[in-house]
Amino acid sequence: MLLAIDAGNTNVVFALVDGREIKTRWRIATDPRRTGDEYAVWLHQLLELEGLSKRDVHAVIIGTVVPRALHNLEVLSNKYFGVEPLIAGQGSAAWPIKFDVDEPHNVGADRALNAIAGVVTNLVGGSADLNPSTKTVMKDRGDFEPPAAAPAADAPKTQGTSGGPRDYSGRNLHFGVREHAMGAALTGMAVHGGVVPYGATFLTFSDYVRPSIRLAALSQAHVIYVFTHDSLALGEDGPTHQPIEHLAALRAIPHTIVIRPSDATETIEAWRAALRARGPVALILTRQKLPVLDRGTLAPASGLAKGAYVLAESGHATPDVILIATGSEVSLALEAKKTLDGDGIATRVVSMPSWELFAAQPPAYRDSVLPPNVRARVSVEAGATFGWERHVGAEGASIGVDRFGASAPGATVMREYGFTPSHVVETARRVLAGVRAGSGGSRG
């Protein structure tokens, strides 16, 4: 997104422009054959022409947002994503993205990405050979490649192409089976500035990208990683493709925000948070279909911006037990809540898509979501349980995966590994009984 001057005053505002003139000048000025003096002359001319401060120009170039423009970003975001469907699967005239009742995250993310692409005109990116699976094509935005490589008009469509021009004006990058090279290129693009780059692959292949993610974090480079096929639920591809320790590994990288949304509406909010960030962000998305949560009865998905929020309340001032879940397991926690509430156990469900965003909130907010006096807590996440003790405490339990997966249909694997409402209910009862008796839990 580029910044422009409002004709009526000198405040920086968002403009739906392609910014070609600024981009062209930037490329000319930063040509390695040019001298520092020539760059200084260019910058001076730009400042005089646009009326911007040097700090604001720098913010434009590196793809960040100056503080006084944040209000305009909120207005722009609300224009496109501000009205949530009141009933699962339905939308209003102001909601441009209508979801099916059940659909995978990567499909919801695809719709979000393409809605954003028309507004954030310096968003560029692609996938490491997996666009048809990760759903990260910006449709009709062109493919970045040498014009000479463009096929004849009557040639068969190439897998993963986006439509639109096939030359250097294209915004879709085809990295090939090169996750590490993709990550390195994204960091370089972000550090150079002028664009907000994103790259996609399966979560298990984030191992290949990790050195570049770490460098992006060190540089505070604004890179967005889209990691899909995020759990055992991907099924028959088996243990080689089923991520286990990967969420914990990404969360261990300092200055990196990891977001695992629970449904399509949280996925929209995840993209919004990623665009606002000032460093690297990893979006963790499913392959399998998930219900679109009914935000008419549950808390709005905008709570994602705070990292964790009370999705469903117990109906009591203080709950007996708190179920904390991320991603595809949030709907599982909601099912377990129905049984526990029916048994007279007041149950709160907390959606916690981002540890990092939650940790950045004031203590009072964190305590309102996870009251210190409620020690009966159960986390539910289809990944390693490492690190969850900070949220469930010494007396809580974590339902997760601390061994490799198996090759079978996704639903079968999830059931065999304990991701069922009945197992969540059983674990919650055991933890609550332990807290009341003065002992604790641990692993679910």
N, C-alpha and C positions, 0 to 999 in steps of 0.2 A: 504494500500500500504506500502510495506516495503522498507527500504533504504539499499543499498549495496555499496561496494567500487568498483570503476572502477579499473581494473587491471593496467591501465597505470598511474594513479595518485592517489592522496589522496582526490579527490573531491567526495562528496556524490552524487550519481546518482540513478535513478530509475532502478530497475531490475525486470523483470517479473518472480519472484520466489515465492514459497509458504512460504518461511521463517520458515519451520518447525523446523529447528535446533534452531533458536533464540527463537521461541515460546516455544519449549520444555525446553530450559534452563531457560526462564523467569518463567514458571510454577514451575519448580523445585526450583528456587531461592526464589520464593515468597510463597512457601508452609509455612503455619502458624507454622508448627512444626520446621522450621529452624530458626537459630539465625541470628541476625544482622551481626555477623562476617562472617557467611557462605554466606550471600548475598553480602557482600563487596568483598569476595574472587571471587565470580562468576562475579561480575561486572568488577573487575580488569582483570580477564582472558578474558572476552569478549572484553574489550577495547584493550588488547594486540593482540588478535586473529584477530579482524576485522580492527584495526587501526582507530577506530572511537573515537571522543571526547566524554566525558561523556554527554555533552549537546545534541549531536547528537543521542546517544543511548536513552536518555530520550525522545527525539522527536519521535523516532521510537516506543518506548513503549507506549506512550500516544496517538499515532495515528496522530500526527501533522507533518508538513513539515518544515524542517529547511530552513531559507531564501535562502541559496545558492543552494537549490534544486528546487526552484520555476521555474527556467528556464526549468529544465528537466520535471517538471510537465506540463508546457506549450507544450513542444515537445510531450509528451505522449498524452495529450488531443487532440492536433491537429492531431495526427496519427489516432485517432478514431473518432473525431467529427469536424475536422477542415474544411471540405468542405461541404458547405450547398447546398441543391438542388436549382438550378436556377429557376426551374418552380415548382409550387405547385404540390405535389404528385409524383415528379420524383426525382431520385437521380443519382449520378455519381458512377463510379467504386470505388472511394475513400470514398464513404459515405456508411457505413455498415448498416444504418437503413433507410429503404425506407418506407415512410409514405403513407397511403391512402390520397386522397384529403380531406376527412372528417373523423376524428376519435377522440374518447374521449382522454382527457389528460392522463387518467390512462392507456390507451393502449400505447400511445406514451412513457409514463414513464416506462411501462413494457419493451419496447424495449430498452430504454436507460439503465435501471437497469441491464438488462441481458448482454448488451454490456460492461458495466462497471465491472460487476461481474467477468469477466474473467481476468481483469487487476488489479483491486483493491482486492487483495486476502484476505485482512483482513476485508472486508465488510461483516457483518453478520446482520441478522434481520428477520423480519416477520410481522405478522399481528395479531390483536386481533380478531381471528375467521373469518376474512373477506377477506382472500386471493383471493378467486374467484371474489370478487367485486373490491378490491383495486388494483389487478394486481401487487402484490409485491412479487411474488415468483421468486427466482433465480433458473431457470430451471436446473435440473440435478446437482445441487450443494449439494444435500443431505439434510436430515431432522435431526435436532439435537434432539436426544432422546435416552433413554437407549437401548442398543442393544437387550436386552431381550424383548422390546416392539415391535420389528420389526415383521410384520405379515408374515404368510407363503407366499411362492412365488406365490401360486395360489389364494391368497385372493383378493377380489375386491379392486380396488384402493380407497384409503381414500381421501375424499375431502380435497383439499388444499395441498396435498403432492407434492413434487417437482421433484421426480425422483432422482436417485443416492443413496448413502448409507443412511441407517437409523440407525445412531449411533452418537457418540459424535464428529465425524469429519464433520457432516452435518453443513451447514451454514444457513439453514432456521429454524427459531424458531417459534413454534406454541404456542402462548400465551394463547389461549382460549379466552372466553368472559371476559377479565380481563384488560381493558384499563389502569386502575391505576397501577396494578401490572406490566404491560408491560412497562409503563413509568418509574417506579422505577427501574426495571431491566436494562433498557437502560442506565439510568444515572450511575448505578453501574458499568456496563460494560465499559462505557466511562472513568470513573474515575480510574478504575483498569488499563485500558490501554491495548494496543496490538490489539485492534479492532476498527473499525468505525461502531457503531451500528445504525440501523434504525428500526422504528416501524410504522405500518400503521393502520388507522381506518377511519371512516367517520368524516368529520370536526365537525359535531354537537357533536360527542363523545369526542372531545378534552377537553370538560369540565371535564371528568373523569381523563384526563392525566395532567391537568393544574398544580397541586401541584408538580408533578415531573418535568414538564417543568421549573417551577420557580426555583426548586433546581438545575437543570442542568444549568440554566442561572447564578445562584449565583456561581456555581462551574466552570463556563465556560467549561462545559463538551461538547465534540463534539458529539452530538446526532442529527440524522436526523429524523424528523417526517414527514410522508407522510399522509396528510389528504385529502381524496377524497370526492366526492359528495358534492361539495362546495357551493351550492346555492339553491334557489327556484327551479331551473331547474331540480332537481332530481325528482320532480313531485309527483306521487300518494302517496308516503310514508307520505306526509303531514307535518304539522308544527313541529311535534316531531323530524323529521329528517332533516328539512330544516334549515340550519344555518343562523342566522341573525347577532347577535352581536359577533360572534366568531372571525372574523377577527380583529375587534377592540380590543377584549380581548387579543388576541395573540400579537398584535402590542404594547399593553400596558406593556408587560413584558420587563424590561430592558435587554440589551445584548442578545436579541433574534432576529434572522433574519427571516422575513416572506417573502416568495416569491410566488406570484400567476401568473404563466406564461400564455401567451395568446394563444399559440398553441403548437404543438409538437416540433417545432424547439426551441422555448423558453424553453420548458421543458428540453431538452438536456442541455441547458445553465444553467438552474436552478440546475440540478444535479451537473454540474461542479462547480458552485458557492458553493453548499452545501459541496462538498468534500474539497474545499479550506478553508472553514470557520474554526474558532478556538473555536467556541461555538455552541450552539444549533441553528438549522435551521428547519423551518416548511415549507414544500412544500405543496401548496394548489392547488388541481387538480380537474377537472370537472368529471362528469359522462357522460354528453351529448356529442354528436359529435360536433366538431368544425372544421372550415376550416383551412387547413394548409396554412398560409399566403405566398403569392408569394414574396419571398425575392429577386427576380430579379428586382422588381419595388419598393419594400419597403426596409427600412434599415435592416441590418443584425441583427440576433437575439443575437449576441455577445454583443449588447448594454445592455442586461440584467445585465451584471456584474456591471454596474454603477447605477442600481436600476431603472432608467427611461431614456428614450431616445426618440428622435424625430423619430417616425415610418414613418409618411407621412407628407411631407411639403406642405405648402400652395401655393408655387410657387411665393410668394412675400417675400421680405426681412423681413417684419414684418407682422405676421398674424393678422387678425381681431379678431379671436376667437380661443381658444385652447380647444380641447377635450382631457381630461385625463382619461384613462381607464385602467382597469386591467383584467386579465383573459379572460373569455368568452365574456366580454363586449367590448374588443378591436375590434373585427370584427364588432360589432354593431356601434362603433364610426366611423370605416372606411366607412360603408354604409352611415351614416349621412353626412360624409364629402363630398361624391359625390353630394348630393343634395345642400348642402351649397355652395360648389364651383360653382355649376351650377347657383346658384342665385347671384353670384358675391361676396360672403362672403369668403374671404381667410381664410382657415381653416387648422390648424395644429393638427395632432393627435399624442399624446404622450402615449406610452406604459409605465406604471409605475408598474412593477411587485413587486418592493420592496421599501417601504418607507425607510427602514433602510439603505440599500445600497446607495440610492439616497442621504440621509442625510449625508453620509460619504464622499461625493464628494466635491471638492473645490467649493466655492461660484461662481466662474466664470463659472464653468460647469453647475451648477444648474440654473444660470441666463440665460445661453444659451439655455437651454431646456424650461424654463418657464420665459421669459423676464419680468422683473418687470413692464415695461410699457404696457404690454398686460394684461389688467385687466378683460377682458371678457373670463372667463374660466368655463368649465363645467366638473365635474367629473362623471364618469359612472361606478358603481360597484354594483353588486347584493349582497349587505350587508348593514349594518348600515352605515349611513352617518357620524357618530361620528368621528371627527378628520380630515375630509377632508377640513375643512375651512383653514387649514394651507397651502394647495396647491391651492385652488380656490380663496382664499382671500375674503374680505368682500363684494365684488361686484359680485362674482361668484355664481354658483349654483351646487348642488350635486344631481344627480339622484341615488337613493339608496332605501333601505328598512328599515323603522323604525317601522314596525309592524310585527307580525307573518305571516307566509305563509299560504298556503291553499292546500288542497288535490285536485289535478287535473293534467292532463297531463302537463309535464314540459313546453312545448311551450305555453300552455294556461296560466299558472300561470305567466310566464315571460311577456306575452303580457298584461295581466290584471294589472300587477304591473308597467307598463310603460316602459319596456325594449324593445322598438321598435325604429327603425330609425326615424320615424316621431316624436316621443316624444323628442328624442335627438335634432332633428332639431328645433322643436318648442321652446325648452328650450334655445338652443343656440341663437336663434333669440331674444328671450325675454331678455336674459342677455346682449347681445350686444346693444340692444336698450336702456336698462337701463344705461349701462356704458356711452353711447353716450349722454344720457339725464342727466347724473350726479347722477343717483340712482343705486341701486344694485339688486342683486338676492337673493339667499339663498337656498331654497330647490327646486329641480326640479319637 
